[in-house]
Amino acid sequence: MPDFILNTDDNVYIPAEDSYLLAENLEIKEGQSVLEIGTGSGIVAMYASRLTDRITVTDINFDACELARKNFEANNIENIEILFGNLFEPVKNRKFDVILFNTPYLPTEEDEVIDSNLNYAFDGGLNGRKVIDLFLNGVKDHLNDGGIVQLIQSSFSDNDMTLSMLDELGFIAEIKAKEHFFFEDITLINAYKI
């Protein structure tokens, strides 16, 4: 895997094990169109840029969009479109071959929520599914037939419910990879649209 220059920002999620679990297991073919939701620092998109040159990234955190732009420039990557906004809002009528999302999967109580853009990276609501469910309910409308969704979540946010929802939406879904940390498993779920 190539090494990248990586700038960071206090208001943007710093890539960790979950980021690299996704980055190192990308299923992207040359020429495919890719959408990454919640790009953060842009690290996953940078790995994706080695596989295809049709990449769009979005983030609800404006600081993340600016940091990703800075990181793409620092690595001479010019094939990534950056859009500011929540989930699929910035790509309303567009479809992609691959959709990537390292979801905010941590269950959070109201008193644990921090008043910072960084909150978007981890705040999954009371059951960890606040953003995951919104994403799943919209993903099919933005994915081409034969496309793939790759998402990261935690055993804390109910992997079985995600697999079940994907099944109901007509996907073939599986846990493709996982890593165990302390009290949880970080999982990569691949879902194929048939």
N, CA and C of each residue as an Amber inpcrd file, in Angstrom:
protein
   582
   0.8390000  -1.1900000   0.0000000   0.0000000   0.0000000   0.0000000
   0.8860000   1.2560000   0.0000000   0.4970000   2.2470000  -0.7920000
   1.3230000   3.4560000  -0.8660000   1.2330000   4.2780000   0.4110000
   2.2950000   4.9640000   0.7160000   2.2750000   5.8870000   1.8460000
   1.8340000   7.2470000   1.3300000   1.0890000   7.9600000   2.1580000
   0.6100000   9.2790000   1.7670000   1.0530000  10.3140000   2.7820000
   1.2360000  11.5480000   2.3110000   1.3860000  12.6750000   3.2220000
   0.0030000  12.9140000   3.8120000  -0.0810000  12.9970000   5.1450000
  -1.3910000  13.1380000   5.7760000  -1.3830000  14.2690000   6.7910000
  -2.0290000  15.3750000   6.4300000  -2.2410000  16.4740000   7.3730000
  -3.4370000  16.1310000   8.2470000  -3.4630000  16.6630000   9.4550000
  -4.6030000  16.4260000  10.3490000  -5.1460000  17.7680000  10.8480000
  -6.3000000  17.7080000  11.4940000  -6.9780000  18.8970000  12.0000000
  -7.7370000  18.4600000  13.2570000  -7.7110000  19.3030000  14.2930000
  -8.3640000  18.9460000  15.5590000  -9.8680000  18.7260000  15.4130000
 -10.4740000  19.2920000  14.3660000 -11.9190000  19.1650000  14.1650000
 -12.2990000  18.0400000  13.2110000 -11.3100000  17.2310000  12.8070000
 -11.5580000  16.1620000  11.8310000 -11.0180000  14.8530000  12.3820000
 -11.7790000  13.7890000  12.1820000 -11.3790000  12.4570000  12.6430000
 -10.0100000  12.0760000  12.0880000  -9.1150000  11.6930000  12.9760000
  -7.7910000  11.2410000  12.5490000  -7.8900000   9.7650000  12.1770000
  -7.4150000   9.3880000  10.9890000  -7.5510000   7.9910000  10.5650000
  -7.0350000   7.0160000  11.6210000  -7.8310000   5.9840000  11.8580000
  -7.4740000   4.9660000  12.8530000  -7.6980000   3.5940000  12.2300000
  -7.7520000   2.5650000  13.0620000  -7.8560000   1.1890000  12.5720000
  -9.0530000   0.9990000  11.6450000 -10.1880000   1.6560000  11.9780000
 -11.3810000   1.4820000  11.1390000 -11.1570000   2.0520000   9.7390000
 -10.4700000   3.1950000   9.6620000 -10.1780000   3.8100000   8.3530000
  -9.3640000   2.8610000   7.4900000  -8.3420000   2.2570000   8.1050000
  -7.4330000   1.3970000   7.3330000  -8.0540000   0.0350000   7.0240000
  -8.9890000  -0.4210000   7.8740000  -9.7110000  -1.6630000   7.5720000
 -10.4830000  -1.4880000   6.2630000 -11.0750000  -0.3210000   6.0750000
 -11.7770000  -0.0290000   4.8260000 -10.7800000   0.1860000   3.6820000
  -9.7840000   1.0270000   3.9140000  -8.8270000   1.3910000   2.8560000
  -8.0970000   0.1790000   2.2880000  -7.8140000  -0.7970000   3.1320000
  -7.0200000  -1.9510000   2.7010000  -7.8740000  -3.0860000   2.1330000
  -9.1980000  -2.9010000   2.1250000 -10.0920000  -3.9390000   1.5980000
 -11.0270000  -3.4010000   0.5230000 -10.5940000  -2.3590000  -0.1650000
 -11.4500000  -1.7570000  -1.1970000 -11.6690000  -2.7240000  -2.3490000
 -12.9240000  -2.7930000  -2.8140000 -13.2530000  -3.6060000  -3.9910000
 -13.6800000  -2.6620000  -5.1100000 -12.6830000  -2.0930000  -5.7540000
 -12.9170000  -1.1050000  -6.8100000 -12.1410000  -1.5310000  -8.0480000
 -12.8400000  -1.5430000  -9.1800000 -12.1770000  -1.8670000 -10.4470000
 -11.8860000  -0.5760000 -11.2080000 -10.8640000  -0.6210000 -12.0290000
 -10.4950000   0.5410000 -12.8270000 -11.6870000   1.0290000 -13.6440000
 -11.8940000   2.3270000 -13.6330000 -12.9810000   2.9150000 -14.4090000
 -14.2990000   3.0160000 -13.6690000 -14.4100000   2.3710000 -12.5070000
 -15.6640000   2.4600000 -11.7580000 -15.7990000   3.8200000 -11.0920000
 -17.0550000   4.2600000 -10.9220000 -17.3240000   5.5090000 -10.2010000
 -17.5010000   5.1880000  -8.7180000 -16.8810000   6.0160000  -7.8810000
 -16.8720000   5.7760000  -6.4380000 -17.4010000   7.0000000  -5.7060000
 -18.2430000   6.7590000  -4.7040000 -18.6910000   7.7980000  -3.7790000
 -18.2520000   7.3970000  -2.3830000 -17.5300000   8.2890000  -1.7090000
 -17.2500000   8.0600000  -0.2960000 -18.0100000   9.0860000   0.5200000
 -18.8560000   8.5990000   1.4100000 -19.5800000   9.4580000   2.3420000
 -18.6880000   9.6630000   3.5700000 -18.6240000  10.8930000   4.0720000
 -17.8450000  11.1540000   5.2820000 -16.3650000  10.9190000   5.0870000
 -15.7720000  11.6250000   4.1550000 -14.3760000  11.3570000   3.7910000
 -13.3680000  11.7160000   4.8780000 -13.7360000  12.6500000   5.7740000
 -12.7990000  13.0280000   6.8430000 -11.5050000  13.5800000   6.2680000
 -10.3960000  12.9730000   6.6180000  -9.0800000  13.4220000   6.1460000
  -8.8550000  13.1120000   4.6730000  -9.7020000  12.2300000   4.1200000
  -9.5540000  11.8340000   2.7250000  -8.7050000  10.5930000   2.5120000
  -8.2890000   9.9380000   3.5880000  -7.3460000   8.8220000   3.4490000
  -7.9230000   7.6730000   2.6240000  -9.1800000   7.3070000   2.8460000
  -9.7590000   6.1840000   2.0930000  -9.8500000   6.5410000   0.6090000
 -10.2630000   7.7720000   0.3200000 -10.3610000   8.2220000  -1.0720000
  -8.9950000   8.2140000  -1.7540000  -7.9490000   8.5150000  -0.9920000
  -6.6070000   8.5040000  -1.5740000  -6.2020000   7.0840000  -1.9770000
  -6.5320000   6.1160000  -1.1440000  -6.2860000   4.7180000  -1.5250000
  -7.1270000   4.3640000  -2.7600000  -8.3780000   4.8050000  -2.7710000
  -9.2610000   4.5230000  -3.8970000  -8.7260000   5.1330000  -5.1940000
  -8.0420000   6.2770000  -5.0810000  -7.5440000   6.9710000  -6.2750000
  -6.4660000   6.1700000  -6.9950000  -5.9250000   5.1760000  -6.3290000
  -4.9400000   4.2890000  -6.9710000  -5.6340000   3.2280000  -7.8320000
  -6.9610000   3.0930000  -7.6550000  -7.7140000   2.0290000  -8.3240000
  -8.6190000   2.5510000  -9.4400000  -9.0720000   3.7850000  -9.3110000
  -9.9410000   4.3870000 -10.3330000  -9.7530000   5.8910000 -10.3060000
 -10.1740000   6.5550000 -11.3760000 -10.0100000   8.0150000 -11.3930000
 -11.3590000   8.7390000 -11.3760000 -12.4080000   8.0310000 -10.9650000
 -13.7500000   8.6440000 -10.9020000 -14.2630000   8.5930000  -9.4640000
 -13.8180000   9.5570000  -8.6600000 -14.1330000   9.5300000  -7.2340000
 -14.7850000  10.8380000  -6.8040000 -15.8640000  10.7150000  -6.0420000
 -16.5370000  11.8500000  -5.4140000 -16.5690000  11.5810000  -3.9180000
 -16.2660000  12.6000000  -3.1250000 -16.3440000  12.4530000  -1.6670000
 -17.2530000  13.5430000  -1.1090000 -17.9470000  13.2080000  -0.0290000
 -18.7710000  14.1910000   0.6650000 -18.4240000  14.1700000   2.1460000
 -18.7100000  15.2850000   2.8120000 -18.6240000  15.3140000   4.2680000
 -19.5310000  16.4200000   4.7820000 -20.1700000  16.1520000   5.9100000
 -21.0450000  17.1290000   6.5670000 -20.2140000  18.1420000   7.3600000
 -18.9470000  17.8120000   7.5620000 -18.0090000  18.6500000   8.3150000
 -17.1960000  19.4660000   7.3090000 -17.4310000  20.7810000   7.2890000
 -16.7290000  21.6310000   6.3210000 -15.2150000  21.5810000   6.5310000
 -14.7900000  21.4820000   7.8020000 -13.3510000  21.3750000   8.0960000
 -12.7600000  20.1280000   7.4290000 -13.5450000  19.0500000   7.3800000
 -13.0800000  17.8130000   6.7420000 -12.9080000  18.0190000   5.2390000
 -13.8550000  18.7080000   4.6190000 -13.7390000  18.9720000   3.1710000
 -12.4650000  19.7530000   2.8760000 -12.1780000  20.7540000   3.7110000
 -10.9740000  21.5630000   3.5090000  -9.7080000  20.7400000   3.7520000
  -9.7290000  19.8920000   4.7860000  -8.5670000  19.0540000   5.0820000
  -8.3420000  18.0340000   3.9800000  -9.4080000  17.4250000   3.4890000
  -9.2720000  16.4520000   2.4010000  -8.6570000  17.1270000   1.1780000
  -9.1400000  18.3310000   0.8500000  -8.5880000  19.0760000  -0.2980000
  -7.0770000  19.2830000  -0.1140000  -6.7070000  19.6740000   1.0860000
  -5.2890000  19.9100000   1.4060000  -4.4760000  18.6140000   1.2420000
  -5.0390000  17.5040000   1.7130000  -4.3280000  16.2230000   1.6120000
  -4.2360000  15.7400000   0.1680000  -5.2900000  15.9440000  -0.6150000
  -5.2370000  15.5350000  -2.0240000  -4.1670000  16.3430000  -2.7610000
  -4.1180000  17.6440000  -2.4790000  -3.1080000  18.4980000  -3.1180000
  -1.7030000  18.0880000  -2.7030000  -1.5190000  17.7830000  -1.4140000
  -0.1900000  17.4100000  -0.9090000   0.3190000  16.1250000  -1.5510000
  -0.6140000  15.2880000  -2.0150000  -0.2490000  14.0080000  -2.6320000
  -0.4240000  14.0180000  -4.1550000  -0.6080000  15.2240000  -4.7100000
  -0.7680000  15.3820000  -6.1670000  -1.8940000  14.5240000  -6.7370000
  -2.9860000  14.4390000  -5.9860000  -4.1580000  13.6880000  -6.4480000
  -5.1760000  14.6980000  -6.9630000  -5.5070000  14.5910000  -8.2340000
  -6.3800000  15.5880000  -8.8540000  -7.6930000  14.9910000  -9.3570000
  -7.9320000  13.6990000  -9.0830000  -9.1050000  13.0370000  -9.6700000
 -10.2330000  12.8330000  -8.6700000 -10.2990000  13.6630000  -7.6210000
 -11.3340000  13.4970000  -6.5940000 -12.1680000  14.7740000  -6.4790000
 -13.4780000  14.6200000  -6.6370000 -14.4220000  15.7270000  -6.4810000
 -14.8590000  15.7800000  -5.0170000 -14.7850000  16.9800000  -4.4040000
 -15.1420000  17.1480000  -2.9860000 -16.4290000  17.9580000  -2.8970000
 -17.4340000  17.4030000  -2.1990000 -18.7190000  18.0890000  -2.0330000
 -19.0780000  18.1690000  -0.5600000 -19.5160000  19.3480000  -0.1180000
 -19.9090000  19.5660000   1.2720000 -21.3950000  19.2470000   1.4370000
 -21.7370000  18.4740000   2.4470000 -23.1440000  18.2050000   2.7300000
 -23.3390000  16.8730000   3.4310000 -24.5770000  16.6190000   3.8330000
 -24.9210000  15.4490000   4.6310000 -25.3010000  14.2580000   3.7500000
 -24.6860000  13.1270000   3.9960000 -24.9860000  11.8810000   3.3170000
 -25.1060000  12.0810000   1.8060000 -26.2970000  11.7910000   1.2300000
 -26.4430000  11.8240000  -0.2320000 -26.9250000  13.1740000  -0.7710000
 -27.1660000  14.1620000   0.1220000 -27.6830000  15.4550000  -0.3380000
 -26.8560000  16.0770000  -1.4710000 -25.5200000  16.0540000  -1.3830000
 -24.7350000  16.7080000  -2.4370000 -24.7500000  15.9630000  -3.7800000
 -25.2500000  14.7290000  -3.8090000 -25.2390000  13.9350000  -5.0530000
 -26.6560000  13.4610000  -5.3830000 -27.6160000  14.3440000  -5.1940000
 -29.0430000  13.9940000  -5.2720000 -29.4300000  13.0280000  -6.3950000
 -29.1170000  13.3600000  -7.6310000 -29.6120000  12.5490000  -8.7490000
 -28.5270000  11.7190000  -9.4090000 -27.4910000  11.3810000  -8.6500000
 -26.3630000  10.6530000  -9.2360000 -26.2820000   9.2330000  -8.6880000
 -25.7190000   8.3470000  -9.5260000 -25.5070000   6.9600000  -9.1130000
 -24.0380000   6.5990000  -9.2980000 -23.5810000   5.6280000  -8.5010000
 -22.1810000   5.2270000  -8.4900000 -22.0740000   3.7090000  -8.5120000
 -20.8840000   3.2280000  -8.8690000 -20.6290000   1.7780000  -8.8710000
 -20.2410000   1.2690000  -7.4940000 -19.5710000   2.1220000  -6.7180000
 -19.0870000   1.7420000  -5.3850000 -19.4090000   2.8810000  -4.4270000
 -19.9830000   2.5470000  -3.2620000 -20.2300000   3.5510000  -2.2240000
 -19.5440000   3.0910000  -0.9380000 -18.7250000   3.9790000  -0.3850000
 -17.9300000   3.6960000   0.8070000 -18.3850000   4.5820000   1.9560000
 -18.3830000   4.0300000   3.1730000 -18.7590000   4.8450000   4.3380000
 -18.2040000   4.2180000   5.6100000 -17.3050000   4.9450000   6.2710000
 -16.8780000   4.5910000   7.6200000 -17.8530000   5.3310000   8.5340000
 -18.9000000   4.6400000   8.9540000 -20.0410000   5.2800000   9.6090000
 -19.6990000   5.7960000  11.0100000 -20.4500000   6.8160000  11.4800000
 -20.3760000   7.1750000  12.9020000 -21.1860000   6.1330000  13.6770000
 -20.5040000   5.1720000  14.2640000 -21.1870000   3.9830000  14.7860000
 -21.2130000   3.8760000  16.3070000 -20.6830000   4.8720000  17.0190000
 -20.6400000   4.7420000  18.4730000 -21.9670000   5.1430000  19.0990000
 -22.5360000   4.2790000  19.9440000 -23.7190000   4.6930000  20.7060000
 -23.3320000   5.8460000  21.6340000 -24.1030000   6.9240000  21.6170000
 -23.7560000   8.0840000  22.4400000 -24.9730000   8.5850000  23.2000000
 -24.7540000   8.9050000  24.4630000 -25.7670000   9.5800000  25.2760000
 -25.6540000  11.0710000  24.9880000 -26.7300000  11.8110000  25.2500000
 -26.7110000  13.2380000  24.9460000 -25.5690000  13.9660000  25.6600000
 -25.2640000  13.5570000  26.8870000 -24.2110000  14.2600000  27.6360000
 -22.7980000  13.8920000  27.1560000 -22.6920000  12.9220000  26.2480000
 -21.3840000  12.5470000  25.7080000 -21.0690000  13.2790000  24.4020000
 -22.0740000  13.9380000  23.8400000 -21.8970000  14.6100000  22.5630000
 -21.1030000  15.8930000  22.7660000 -20.0350000  16.0440000  21.9950000
 -19.2060000  17.2360000  22.1290000 -19.6530000  18.2910000  21.1200000
 -19.4890000  19.5510000  21.4910000 -19.8960000  20.6510000  20.6170000
 -18.7430000  20.9860000  19.6720000 -18.5990000  20.1450000  18.6630000
 -17.4960000  20.3110000  17.7140000 -17.8560000  19.5630000  16.4440000
 -17.2810000  19.9780000  15.3270000 -17.5070000  19.2540000  14.0820000
 -17.0070000  17.8120000  14.1700000 -16.0660000  17.5690000  15.0610000
 -15.5290000  16.2200000  15.2410000 -16.6310000  15.2350000  15.6390000
 -17.6650000  15.7490000  16.2850000 -18.7850000  14.9210000  16.7320000
 -19.4070000  14.1150000  15.5950000 -19.4530000  14.6930000  14.3850000
 -20.0570000  14.0000000  13.2430000 -19.3830000  12.6590000  12.9590000
 -18.1150000  12.5250000  13.3120000 -17.3490000  11.3300000  12.9670000
 -17.7230000  10.1170000  13.8090000 -18.2600000  10.3630000  15.0110000
 -18.5070000   9.1940000  15.8700000 -19.9040000   9.0910000  16.4540000
 -20.6870000  10.1620000  16.4460000 -21.9790000  10.1780000  17.1280000
 -23.0290000   9.3560000  16.3800000 -23.2950000   8.1600000  16.9000000
 -24.2840000   7.2800000  16.2800000 -25.6440000   7.3150000  16.9500000
 -25.8350000   8.2490000  17.8960000 -27.1060000   8.2970000  18.6240000
 -27.1600000   7.2090000  19.6860000 -28.2900000   7.0610000  20.3400000
 -28.4080000   6.1640000  21.4930000 -28.0260000   4.7240000  21.1840000
 -28.4030000   4.2180000  19.9950000 -28.1070000   2.8140000  19.6880000
 -26.9860000   2.6540000  18.6530000 -26.3390000   3.7710000  18.2990000
 -25.2460000   3.7020000  17.3330000 -25.7140000   3.6240000  15.8860000
 -27.0390000   3.7150000  15.6680000 -27.5800000   3.4830000  14.3260000
 -28.2100000   4.7190000  13.6890000 -28.1450000   5.8490000  14.3650000
 -28.8200000   7.0640000  13.8930000 -28.4540000   7.3830000  12.4330000
 -27.1760000   7.3590000  12.1220000 -26.7190000   7.7070000  10.7720000
 -26.7130000   6.4700000   9.8670000 -26.3770000   5.3160000  10.4240000
 -26.3310000   4.0710000   9.6320000 -27.6830000   3.8140000   8.9590000
 -28.7820000   3.9500000   9.7330000 -30.1060000   3.6660000   9.1740000
 -30.4840000   4.6680000   8.0870000 -30.1620000   5.9510000   8.3010000
 -30.4190000   6.9650000   7.2670000 -29.6500000   6.6360000   5.9890000
 -28.4070000   6.2350000   6.1650000 -27.5580000   5.8700000   5.0220000
 -28.1570000   4.6720000   4.2690000 -28.5130000   3.6260000   5.0100000
 -29.0350000   2.4190000   4.3750000 -30.3380000   2.6990000   3.6250000
 -31.1680000   3.5720000   4.1870000 -32.4450000   3.8750000   3.5380000
 -32.2860000   4.6580000   2.2430000 -31.1220000   5.3000000   2.0460000
 -30.9120000   6.0770000   0.8330000 -29.9500000   5.4580000  -0.1600000
 -29.2010000   4.4440000   0.2760000 -28.0720000   3.9830000  -0.5370000
 -28.4930000   3.3450000  -1.8610000 -29.5990000   2.6400000  -1.8650000
 -30.0030000   1.9180000  -3.0760000 -30.2790000   2.8760000  -4.2410000
 -30.7850000   4.0750000  -3.9140000 -31.1100000   5.0630000  -4.9450000
 -29.8720000   5.6530000  -5.6130000 -28.7180000   5.4170000  -5.0240000
 -27.4820000   6.0340000  -5.5350000 -26.4700000   5.0080000  -6.0220000
 -26.8800000   3.7420000  -6.0700000 -25.9660000   2.6770000  -6.4620000
 -26.4260000   2.0410000  -7.7660000 -25.5040000   1.9110000  -8.7010000
 -25.8150000   1.2400000  -9.9690000 -26.0670000  -0.2480000  -9.7470000
 -26.8440000  -0.8700000 -10.6220000 -27.0350000  -2.3190000 -10.5620000
 -25.6680000  -2.9940000 -10.6680000 -25.4670000  -4.0320000  -9.8670000
 -24.1780000  -4.7120000  -9.8460000 -23.1440000  -3.9990000  -8.9980000
 -23.5720000  -2.9060000  -8.3390000 -22.6400000  -2.1200000  -7.5220000
 -22.4260000  -2.7180000  -6.1400000 -21.5040000  -2.1040000  -5.4040000
 -21.1640000  -2.5960000  -4.0670000 -21.1380000  -1.4400000  -3.0680000
 -21.6300000  -1.7320000  -1.8710000 -21.5080000  -0.8260000  -0.7330000
 -20.5020000  -1.4470000   0.2220000 -19.5560000  -0.6500000   0.6830000
 -18.6200000  -1.1170000   1.7120000 -18.7370000  -0.1530000   2.8820000
 -19.1680000  -0.6810000   4.0310000 -19.3200000   0.2030000   5.1810000
 -18.6770000  -0.3990000   6.4200000 -18.1910000   0.5050000   7.2490000
 -17.5700000   0.1260000   8.5230000 -18.5400000   0.4510000   9.6420000
 -18.7000000  -0.4880000  10.5630000 -19.4480000  -0.2060000  11.7810000
 -18.8910000  -1.0660000  12.9090000 -19.5600000  -1.0490000  14.0320000
 -19.0760000  -1.7520000  15.2200000 -20.0990000  -2.7730000  15.6850000
 -19.6150000  -3.7750000  16.3960000 -20.5410000  -4.7330000  17.0030000
 -21.4660000  -4.0200000  17.9990000 -21.0680000  -2.8450000  18.4980000
 -21.9290000  -2.0540000  19.3870000 -23.1600000  -1.5160000  18.6700000
 -23.0990000  -1.4300000  17.3290000 -24.2130000  -0.8210000  16.5920000
 -25.0120000  -1.8570000  15.7950000 -24.9340000  -3.1110000  16.2110000
 -25.8050000  -4.1880000  15.7230000 -25.5780000  -4.5600000  14.2550000
 -24.5270000  -5.3260000  14.0420000 -24.2020000  -5.7980000  12.6880000
 -25.3590000  -6.5810000  12.0690000 -26.0250000  -7.4010000  12.8800000
 -27.1060000  -8.2370000  12.3520000 -28.2480000  -7.3960000  11.7990000
 -28.5270000  -6.2660000  12.4630000 -29.5930000  -5.3980000  11.9650000
 -29.1970000  -4.8020000  10.6100000 -27.9420000  -4.4260000  10.4600000
 -27.4790000  -3.8890000   9.1720000 -27.5920000  -4.9450000   8.0830000
 -27.1440000  -6.1520000   8.3740000 -27.2330000  -7.2370000   7.3850000
 -28.6910000  -7.5210000   7.0250000 -29.5660000  -7.4880000   8.0100000
 -30.9870000  -7.7370000   7.7830000 -31.6150000  -6.6400000   6.9240000
 -31.2810000  -5.3810000   7.2250000 -31.8200000  -4.2730000   6.4350000
 -31.3370000  -4.3630000   4.9890000 -30.0660000  -4.6720000   4.8050000
 -29.5150000  -4.8000000   3.4510000 -30.2080000  -5.9360000   2.6990000
 -30.4640000  -7.0250000   3.4050000 -31.1620000  -8.1660000   2.8130000
 -32.5640000  -7.7390000   2.3360000 -33.2730000  -7.0020000   3.2000000
 -34.6170000  -6.5270000   2.8470000 -34.5860000  -5.5700000   1.6620000
 -33.4810000  -4.8350000   1.5160000 -33.3410000  -3.8890000   0.4040000
 -32.9130000  -4.5820000  -0.8910000 -32.6830000  -5.9020000  -0.8160000
 -32.3460000  -6.6490000  -2.0230000 -30.8490000  -6.8140000  -2.2780000
 -30.0480000  -6.5520000  -1.2650000 -28.6050000  -6.7430000  -1.3910000
 -28.2030000  -8.1390000  -0.9410000 -27.0710000  -8.6050000  -1.4290000
 -26.4100000  -9.7600000  -0.8270000 -25.3010000  -9.1740000   0.0420000
 -25.3920000  -9.3660000   1.3540000 -24.4700000  -8.6910000   2.2830000
 -23.7340000  -9.6930000   3.1480000 -22.5190000  -9.3340000   3.4960000
 -21.6880000 -10.1980000   4.3530000 -20.7140000  -9.3450000   5.1440000
 -20.2840000  -9.8940000   6.2760000 -19.1650000  -9.2870000   6.9890000
 -17.8990000  -9.7780000   6.3060000 -17.2000000  -8.8700000   5.6720000
 -16.0430000  -9.2240000   4.8450000 -14.7660000  -9.3110000   5.6760000
 -14.6540000  -8.4530000   6.6800000 -13.4490000  -8.4390000   7.5190000
 -13.8160000  -7.8370000   8.8660000 -13.0550000  -8.1930000   9.8910000
 -13.2760000  -7.5560000  11.1920000 -12.0080000  -7.5950000  12.0210000
 -11.9280000  -6.6440000  12.9230000 -10.8120000  -6.5740000  13.8620000
 -11.3790000  -6.3740000  15.2520000 -10.7990000  -7.0660000  16.2200000
 -11.2870000  -6.9840000  17.5940000 -10.4600000  -5.9680000  18.3820000
 -11.1520000  -5.0520000  19.0570000 -10.4950000  -4.0620000  19.9090000
 -11.2100000  -4.0130000  21.2490000 -10.5050000  -4.2220000  22.3090000
 -11.0490000  -4.1140000  23.6540000 -12.3780000  -4.8550000  23.7780000
 -13.5040000  -4.1220000  23.7640000 -14.8080000  -4.7500000  24.0040000
 -15.6550000  -4.8640000  22.7370000 -15.1060000  -4.5400000  21.5800000
 -15.9340000  -4.5200000  20.3710000 -15.1860000  -5.0770000  19.1770000
 -15.9640000  -5.4460000  18.1720000 -15.4130000  -5.7820000  16.8610000
 -15.7240000  -4.6420000  15.9130000 -14.7100000  -4.1770000  15.1830000
 -14.9350000  -3.2430000  14.0860000 -15.1110000  -4.1040000  12.8420000
 -16.2200000  -3.9190000  12.1330000 -16.5270000  -4.7950000  11.0120000
 -16.6200000  -4.0310000   9.6950000 -16.1930000  -4.6980000   8.6440000
 -16.3890000  -4.2040000   7.2840000 -17.4880000  -5.0440000   6.6640000
 -18.5820000  -4.3910000   6.2950000 -19.6990000  -5.0870000   5.6480000
 -19.6970000  -4.7390000   4.1620000 -19.6820000  -5.7570000   3.3260000
 -19.8170000  -5.5940000   1.8780000 -21.2200000  -5.9950000   1.4820000
 -21.8780000  -5.1580000   0.6850000 -23.2250000  -5.4670000   0.2080000
 -23.2650000  -5.2560000  -1.2960000 -23.7310000  -6.2780000  -1.9930000
 -23.7410000  -6.2730000  -3.4500000 -25.1770000  -6.0910000  -3.9510000
 -25.3720000  -5.1230000  -4.8310000 -26.7110000  -4.8750000  -5.3880000
 -26.8960000  -5.7610000  -6.6220000 -27.9240000  -6.5880000  -6.5610000
 -28.1290000  -7.5330000  -7.6800000 -29.3430000  -7.1440000  -8.5050000
